[in-house]
Amino acid sequence: MQGKGILRPNEAVFEPMLSIEDEKVKDTIDQLILSRILQVTIAGRWCLLATVNGNHLDSE
């Protein structure tokens, strides 16, 4: 029982800190995902352009 009494205040102290950290982590992950999506999208467009240009050159 005494162990739980000691843990409870720590949990109360750490919970707000964790939620703030979680928000930072979520923001960072969101930014990473967005930047990755942009990279893939840009790379995909370049691949499409290269493929289209390549096909045009092949057909001529």
C-alpha positions as CSV (number, residue, x, y, z in Angstrom):
1,M,0.0,0.0,0.0
2,Q,2.8,2.4,0.9
3,G,4.5,1.6,-2.5
4,K,1.4,2.7,-4.3
5,G,1.2,5.9,-2.2
6,I,4.7,6.7,-3.4
7,L,4.0,5.9,-7.0
8,R,0.8,8.0,-7.3
9,P,2.4,11.4,-6.8
10,N,5.1,10.6,-9.3
11,E,2.4,9.6,-11.9
12,A,0.6,12.8,-11.3
13,V,3.8,14.7,-11.8
14,F,4.9,12.8,-14.9
15,E,1.5,12.6,-16.7
16,P,1.5,16.3,-17.8
17,M,5.1,16.1,-18.8
18,L,4.4,13.0,-20.9
19,S,1.4,14.5,-22.6
20,I,3.5,17.5,-23.6
21,E,6.3,15.2,-24.9
22,D,3.7,13.1,-26.7
23,E,2.4,16.2,-28.4
24,K,5.9,17.2,-29.5
25,V,6.5,13.6,-30.7
26,K,3.2,13.6,-32.6
27,D,4.0,16.9,-34.2
28,T,7.5,15.7,-35.2
29,I,6.1,12.4,-36.6
30,D,3.4,14.3,-38.5
31,Q,6.1,16.6,-40.0
32,L,8.2,13.6,-40.9
33,I,5.3,11.8,-42.6
34,L,4.3,15.0,-44.5
35,S,7.8,15.6,-45.7
36,R,8.2,11.9,-46.7
37,I,4.9,12.1,-48.6
38,L,6.1,15.2,-50.4
39,Q,9.4,13.5,-51.3
40,V,7.6,10.4,-52.6
41,T,5.1,12.6,-54.5
42,I,7.9,14.7,-56.1
43,A,9.9,11.6,-56.9
44,G,6.8,9.9,-58.3
45,R,6.2,12.9,-60.6
46,W,9.8,12.9,-61.8
47,C,9.5,9.2,-62.5
48,L,6.3,9.8,-64.4
49,L,7.9,12.6,-66.4
50,A,10.9,10.4,-67.2
51,T,8.7,7.5,-68.2
52,V,6.5,9.7,-70.4
53,N,9.6,11.4,-72.0
54,G,11.2,8.0,-72.4
55,N,8.1,6.6,-74.1
56,H,7.9,9.6,-76.4
57,L,11.6,9.1,-77.4
58,D,11.1,5.4,-77.9
59,S,8.0,5.9,-80.1
60,E,9.7,8.4,-82.4
